[in-house]
Amino acid sequence: MRTVIVRVVQLALVALLAISGYRLVNDSVDAQTYHKAAMVSLDVHEETVLGPTGIGKLTLGMSAAEATATGEAGVEPNWSKHTTSTCFVTSSGKNSLHFARDHGLAVITAAPKVKTPEGIGAGATVAEVAAAYPTLNHPEAGTPEQQAQSTGYLAAKAPGNPKANYVFLFTVAGHAKPDKVQLVMLALADQEKQCNDAA
């Protein structure tokens, strides 16, 4: 009798393990499928244009919830309630999205292959930036070359959107390459420096 009970318990355990294993594999496949689907939707901007209002369906000023609703970003809508930071950064493909506490999507840092409508992207020279944007934001700081050397960036109004600036960074994380653009950003001009000082 005892042997029968032990056998029944063993069979029950084997069945339980089999069901758990099936669910684990199924959940894992579902998670992988979801992850791949998310990656596909988030990678659509790898080689596209950073326009004067945004990129793809993402536009400057939209809330975290609005950005998530586009399907091109995943942002915790209530992020500002869980931190004292004025800026939350997430990604959309290889682009970085910066949400300001009081201004929504305030800055988009473009992926390396993304360019502005004027053809400026990572690798552009100071001369190319100045030719594409002849009216830079800080003429008092000298020539474009002097600005790039002293501040590490050049900024210009985004043509077609007076509320935004293109910011071309030549110095990133202390690494200076004053002759080549390292990152291109689109930033709300009036965001009280919550996400970006360069404007």
N, C-alpha and C positions, 0 to 999 in steps of 0.2 A: 504494500500500500504506500509506504513511504517512497519507494522508488517511482511509483506512478505520479505522486505529487511533485517530486523533484523533476520528473520528465515534463510534466505539464507546465511547471514554472519555467523550465529551460526553453520550452517551445514558445511560451508567452514572451519571454525576453528576446528570443530570436526574432519573433514577429514584430515586437516593438522596435528592435534595432533596425530591422528591414524597412519598416514604415518611416522611422526617423531618417534613415539614410536616404530613402527615396525623396522625402521632403527636403532634406538638406541639398541634395543634388538638384532637385527641381527649383528650389529657392535660389541656389547659386546660378543656375542657368538663367532664371528670370532676372536676377540682379545683373548678370553679365549682359543680357540682352538690353536691359534698361540703360546700363552704363554706356554700351555701344551706341544706342539710339541717342542718348544725351550727348555723347561726344560728336556724333554726326551733326546734330543740330547746333552744337556750339562751335564747330570748326568751319562753319560756312564762310567766315570772314578772313580766313587765312591769307587769301590773296584778293583783296578787294580795296575799295576806296574809303578813306576816312573823310567824309564830306563835312561841310561847314556846320551841319546840325547833328551829326552822329555817324553811326556805321550800321548798315543793314536796317533792321527795325528799331534799333536802339537810338534814342535821341536824348541830347542833353536836357536836363531838367526833369526827366520822368522819374517817378517814384520807384522804389524797389519792387513794389507789387506790379507796377506797370511794366517794368523791365522783365520781370519773371513771366508775365502774361504773354510777352512776345515769343516765348519759346527759345530765345537766344541768350538767356542768362538765368541763373538760379540764385536768387538773393533772398535771404531771410527778411521778410517785410518789416519785422519789428526789431531789426538789429540795433537801432539806436537806444532801445530800452535796456539793452544788456551790456552796454559799455559807456564809458565816459569819453571815448574817442569821438572826434568830430568827423572822422572819415572812415568808411568801410571799403575795403578793396576785395574784389572777387574777379573771376575771369570769364571770358566768353571766347572759347577757342584759345588763341594765343594773345588775344587782346586783354588788357586789364581795365576793369570798370571801377571807378572811384565814386562812391556815393557820399555826398556831404550831408551832415545831420539836418541842415535846414534848406538844402537846395536840390535834393535828389541826385540824379546822375550828373556829377559836376566835372569829371575828367575821364577821358578815354585815352589810354596809352595803347598805341597801335602795335600790332604784331610786326615783326621785322620786314615782312614782304608787303605790308600795306603802305599805300602812298596817298597823298592828298590829291584832289582833282588837278592841281597844278603840277603833279608828277614828282613831288618831294617826299622822300622816305629815308629810311636808314641808309647811310652811305653817301648821302648828298653832301656836297661841299658848301662852305660858307657862301661862296660866290653863287652857287646854284640857288640857295635859299634866298639870297638877296635879289637875284634876278626874278625869281618867281613872286617874291613879296617885297617890292621896292620900298614900301612904307613900313618900316619896322617900328615896334612900339616904343623903343627907347633911343631915339636919335641923339639925345643929350649924352649918351654913354659912348659916343664915338662911332667909328666906322663899324660895319658888320663884323669885320675881323677883330676889332678891339672889343666889341661887345661879347663875342664868342670867347675870347681870351679871358676877359675879366669876370664875366658872370657865368660862363659855361653853357649859355643858351641864347637863342634868338627867339623873339616872339613877334607875331603879327596878327592883326585882325583877320578872322576867317572871312574871305570874300563871300558876300551873300548872307552873312550872319553877324551883325554888329554886337551881338551878345556873347560872342565866343572868340577865343584866340587860338591860333596854332602855336605850339611851343616846340621848338626844335632843340633837343638837349645834345650838347657836345660833351658834357661831363656827366658820367653816371657812376654813382657809388664811389666817388673819389678818383675814378679812372678818367683822365682827360685825354681826349683826342680832338683838339681844337680845329682840326681840318675836316672832320667827318661827323655827320649827324649820327648819334647813337640811338635815340628814341624820338618818336614824333607823338605829340599829345594834342588833343583837342580839349580845351578847358573853358568852362563858363567864366566870363570876365568878372562877373559880380558874384562871387561865392565866399566872400569874406575870408579868403585864404584858408578855408576849412580843409581843402584837399590839395592845394597847390599854391606855392608862393610865387612861382614863375608866371608872370603875365605882363 
